[in-house]
């Protein structure tokens, strides 16, 4: 009889503790913020010289502004704009986020989308293949001037390995510093960011803003 009474009260207490615990967790747990996806055809609709008003119209207010740079964070991409002083967009850069392979964005001048593009896909003999590094990153760059006569644009395709970056989609390669040459098959190196610019200046994609 005593065991039955103890069992009854134990079950009653358990039925109360469960909902109370869930309520306490729900009350004090930090709310999660879900980021929207970036427009899939972003590079088709936003091009160099696009006005700030046009960028706001399509993407909303920037998530961060640093000098002449605007940064946007989406669940599948990081987007970076650099503007000319008192003018339109100078450079537009888009980088893949996370590990999901289905995150792909069409690149107007390429047959494959960002997410499938490799360094081999964008490299041609006349294009520049360049290695760049810092204390926190290494990257391979293919830089090319492409487009019809009179409407040239400067394109940069980057494969970046960033230390401590949980945002940027992973790419991997090995570089021989002594011989100054790429050791990895270029077809195996994923392009994880791309930029288009109406300036010939070197482009830096700030993955740390993610």
N, C-alpha and C positions, 0 to 999 in steps of 0.2 A: 504493500500500500504506500509506504514512504517513498519507494523508488518511483512509483507512478506519479506521485505529487511532484517530486523533484524534476522528473522528466517533463511534466506539464508546464511548470514554471520556466524551465530551461528553454523550451520551444517558444513560449510566449515572449520571453526576453529577447530571444534571437529574432523573432518577427518584428520587434520594435527597433532593435539595434541596426538591423539591415537598412530600413528606410531612413533612419536618422543619420547613419553614416553616409549614405548616398546624398542626402540633403546637404550635409556639412561639406562634403567634397565639392558638390556642385556650386555651393555658395562661395567657397574660398578659392576654387580653382581659377586661374587666369583665363579669361576668354580667348579663344583662338581666332585669328583673323585669316580668312581665306582670301588669297590673292586671286584676281581674275586672270584669265589667259590673255596673252598678247594677241592682237589681230594677226591672223595667219598670213595675210598678204600685206603686211605692214610696209615692206620695201617697195611694193608696187604703188602705194598711195602716198608715201612720204619720201620725198627725194631732196637732195641738196637744193638750197634756196627756199625750201618751204618756210613759211612765216611761223612765228610763235603762235599766232592765232589759229593757224591751220593745225598745228601740233596739238594745241589744247582742244580743238574741236574733235579730233579723232581719238586722243588718248586721255584727255582730262588734264588737270593740273599736275605738274611734275611732282614726284615723291621727294625729290631733293634737288636743290639748286646750289651749285658752287661756281662762282664767277660766271663765265659764259657757258657753263655746262648744265644741262638738264638730265636728270636720271629718273628712269622708271623701273619699277620692280614688278614683274608678273610671275605667275606660278611656273611658267615655262620659258621665260626669257628675261634678260636684262637689256634695257634699251638706253642708249646714250646719245644725246644731241650736243653738238657744239655749234654755237651761233656766231656769226660775224658781228662785230660791234654795230649796233643800230641796224642790223640786217637779218636776213634769213639764215637757215641752217647751213653751216659750213660742212659738217660731217654728221652722218647718221651711222651708228654702230648697233649691232644686235648680237647678243651672245646667248647660247643655249644654257638652260638651268636644269639642274637635277640629273637623274640617272635614267629617266624614262625615254626609251629609244623612239617612241612615237612623236616626240616633240620635234616637228619639222617645219621649216619656213621656206617657201619658194624664194629663190634668188633670181631676179629677172634675167641675168646673163648666163645662168647655168642650167644644165639639164636636170641636175639633181638638187634637192632641197638641202638647206642647212640642217644637219642631223644625219645626212648620208654622205655629204661631200667629204672627200679626202684631199690631202695635199696634192696627190697625183692628179686628181680630177681638175684642179685649177692651175696646175703648174704647166707652163710651156717654156720652150727654150728662151724666148725673149723676155720672159717674166723674171723678176728678181726673187730668188729664194734666200731668205735671210734668217739668221739666228739672233735672238735678243734675250737677255737675261738680267735678273736682279737678285737680291738676297731672297726674294719671296717667289720668284717665278722663272720659268723658262718658256720660250715660245718660238715656233717656226712661223715665218711670215712669207706669204706670196703677195707681191705688190704688182699691180698691172694697171695700165691706162687703157680703158676699153670704151667702146661705143662708136656711133657713127661720126663721120667727119663734122666738125663744128659743134658736137655735143658730147665731147669726151667726158669721162668721169674716172676718177682714181679709185680703184678698188683695193682693199686689203683683206686677205683671208688669213686668219690666225688659228694656230693650234697651240693652246696655252696649257701648261701644267703649273698650277698655282698652289703654293704651300699654304695650308690652312683655309683654303676656300671650299666651303661646303655648298656653294651655289653653282659655280661654273661646271657645266657638263664635262666629264673626264675625257682627256685626250692624253696619249702617251707616245713618247719617242725617245731615242737615245742620240746624243750628239757627241762627236769626237772633238774635244776642244783642241787637242794637239794638231790633228790633221785638218781641223775646221771643215768637217763634213758630216753629213747625216748618216747615221749607222742603220736606221730603221727604214724599211720599205715604205716609200711615200704613200703607197696605196692603203697602208694600214694606219695612217695618221689622220684622225678625225679633225676636220675644221670645226672648231666650236665657237668661233665668232667671225663676223664679217662686217666690213664698214665700207661706205661709199662716200666720196668727198668731191667737192669741186675745187679743192686745194691740193697742191702737190706736197704739202707738208706731211711729215711722218705722223701716223695715227696711233694713238695709245688707247686701248680699251680698258677702262677702269673696272675690272671685275670685283675689286674690293668693295664697291658700292652695294653689292648684293648681300 
